[in-house]
Amino acid sequence: MQNNKRDSMNDNTLTSTTNDVPAGYRTNAVGYLVPESKIEAIDLLRDELVNEIIDEGKNLAKSYKNTKLKP
């Protein structure tokens, strides 16, 4: 798994290194599958917020890259 992270950093892209997770599950910090029913509501909200911030950052990075590439 570390190779995937390292590869994604080397090619200068902002890509997710997570694998497909079955519906109704999330992965924890260690990478284990955890049923969403076992996760507290506040933690699900935190996860949603973090993912929104990451998506916004990816969009900003793309915008910045496109701006730099303009003649």
Residue pairs with C-beta under 8 A, 6 or more apart in sequence:
1 17
1 31
4 17
5 17
8 15
8 17
14 57
14 58
14 61
18 27
21 27
21 33
22 33
24 35
24 36
24 37
25 33
25 34
25 35
25 36
26 33
26 34
26 36
26 39
26 47
27 33
27 34
28 34
36 44
